[in-house]
Amino acid sequence: IASIIALRECQEDTAKICELYRKRRDLLVSGLTAAGWPVAPPQGSMFLWARIPEPFQPLGSLE
């Protein structure tokens, strides 16, 4: 029921939250790019996936 109410009555709030996440995404993308991590902004989610750049690969990863 809450999701139905949100879809019907909270469009303004949703737009504000989307803008907040958009700003955070842009800040993360620009910061990673400046640090040598070539990333593109995600188009359909709030998650950002990045390959470890060559200079950082000897440091290890989760593999």
Backbone hydrogen bonds, N-H to C=O, Kabsch-Sander energy under -0.5 kcal/mol:
donor,donor_aa,acceptor,acceptor_aa,energy
5,I,1,I,-2.3
6,A,2,A,-2.6
7,L,3,S,-2.3
8,R,4,I,-1.9
9,E,5,I,-2.9
10,C,6,A,-1.9
14,T,10,C,-2.7
15,A,11,Q,-2.3
16,K,12,E,-1.8
17,I,13,D,-2.3
18,C,14,T,-2.6
19,E,15,A,-2.1
20,L,16,K,-2.1
21,Y,17,I,-2.5
22,R,18,C,-2.3
23,K,19,E,-2.3
24,R,20,L,-2.1
25,R,21,Y,-2.6
26,D,22,R,-2.6
27,L,23,K,-2.2
28,L,24,R,-2.4
29,V,25,R,-2.8
30,S,26,D,-2.4
31,G,27,L,-2.3
32,L,28,L,-2.7
33,T,29,V,-2.4
34,A,30,S,-2.2
35,A,31,G,-1.3
36,G,33,T,-1.5
37,W,32,L,-2.9
39,V,37,W,-0.9
56,F,53,P,-1.7
57,Q,53,P,-0.9
57,Q,54,E,-1.0
59,L,56,F,-1.5
60,G,57,Q,-1.8
